[in-house]
């Protein structure tokens, strides 16, 4: 779904998240939020109720907002110039540390060894298989 086509939350609905029909985590469907503000309120509730710091982010798949543990957050955006082997834009991480953190997460979760390198077009940092 195109990000611009995500419907706005009707004013009569509560700002709480709802379960996704398309995006899943380790424990089932992710919570979806209509806006960044709604997701930020959800993150505040999680911190208050469970003591877990969460970061709201906009999903490139469904266009809604989800929550991610702060320690997993690695800010990136699609690179406007570089393309991966599957034809999709590579992710450009804002700094070397964010790219290295994502490489470590992927190694821990999937056993994939990745190296960090600077984008040759100056759009940040990328990951490549070793």
C-alpha atoms as one frame of an Amber mdcrd trajectory, in Angstrom:
protein
   0.000   0.000   0.000   1.341   3.434  -0.839   2.163   5.501   2.238   0.075
   8.415   0.977  -3.009   6.177   0.785  -3.129   5.234   4.450  -6.489   6.423
   5.775  -6.658   8.987   8.541  -8.031   7.937  11.921 -11.657   8.951  12.254
 -11.988  11.509  15.064 -14.431   9.256  16.897 -11.943   6.374  17.279  -9.705
   5.946  20.280  -6.026   6.621  19.752  -5.023   3.121  20.841  -3.338   0.713
  18.471  -5.017  -2.158  16.690  -3.567  -5.496  15.577  -2.048  -5.616  12.109
  -3.314  -7.944   9.419  -0.050  -7.636   7.460   2.886  -7.017   9.839   4.093
  -9.608  12.335   6.764  -9.883  15.001   8.076 -12.830  17.000   4.909 -12.932
  19.131   2.254 -12.400  16.468   0.707  -9.356  14.802   2.241  -5.960  15.538
   0.147  -3.142  16.922  -0.655  -0.477  14.333  -1.307   3.186  15.020  -2.923
   5.756  12.764  -0.341   8.502  13.379   3.031   9.198  14.935   1.280  10.957
  17.841  -0.930   7.913  18.463   2.142   5.640  18.393   4.038   7.982  20.736
   1.130   7.754  23.195   1.248   3.966  22.850   4.984   4.018  23.574   4.356
   6.147  26.690   1.748   3.606  27.887   4.192   0.712  27.364   6.875   2.570
  29.321   4.463   3.369  32.155   2.885  -0.093  32.361   5.861  -2.344  31.563
   8.955  -0.168  32.007  10.043  -0.799  28.402  11.228   2.086  26.216   9.715
   1.917  22.718  10.256   3.978  19.569   7.427   4.764  17.098   8.240   4.310
  13.411   6.333   4.398  10.142   6.227   1.028   8.414   7.278   0.909   4.780
   5.088  -2.134   4.212   1.674  -1.108   5.573   2.099   2.665   5.993   0.873
   2.678   9.585   3.028   3.249  12.679   4.424   0.456  14.862   6.574   0.403
  18.014  10.104  -0.932  18.229  12.265  -1.404  21.331  14.630   1.569  21.540
  17.667  -0.720  21.602  16.656  -2.130  18.184  16.101   1.232  16.527  18.507
   1.922  13.677  17.386   5.028  11.760  17.507   4.533   7.994  15.699   5.423
   4.806  15.764   4.034   1.271  18.826   5.205  -0.638  17.827   7.236  -3.709
  20.750   5.843  -5.763  21.777   2.353  -4.563  19.846  -0.832  -5.335  20.145
  -4.248  -3.681  20.392  -7.534  -5.601  16.595  -7.954  -5.341  16.069  -4.663
  -7.197  14.834  -2.793  -4.108  16.552   0.370  -2.818  19.243  -0.299  -0.234
  18.673   1.117   3.240  20.889   4.123   3.978  21.698   4.353   7.695  22.307
   7.803   9.164  25.709   6.917  10.591  28.194   4.081  10.850  27.049   3.225
  14.391  23.409   2.738  13.308  24.477   0.514  10.404  26.766  -1.520  12.686
  23.949  -1.912  15.232  21.607  -3.222  12.479  24.345  -5.629  11.288  24.727
  -6.942  14.856  20.953  -7.395  15.222  20.728  -9.311  11.945  23.678 -11.500
  12.920  22.118 -12.303  16.309  18.681 -13.029  14.822  19.542 -14.632  11.474
  23.212 -15.568  11.657  23.975 -13.370   8.646  27.415 -11.726   8.706  27.276
  -8.231   7.207  29.837  -5.510   6.782  29.253  -1.776   6.909  30.422   0.514
   4.114  29.934   4.149   3.148  27.514   4.872   0.295  29.555   5.874  -2.761
  26.965   8.576  -3.517  27.112  10.136  -0.055  23.687   9.041   1.241  24.875
   7.379   4.446  26.005   3.837   5.235  24.966   0.499   3.765  25.273  -3.181
   4.672  26.703  -5.931   2.463  27.107  -9.666   2.927  30.658 -10.679   3.762
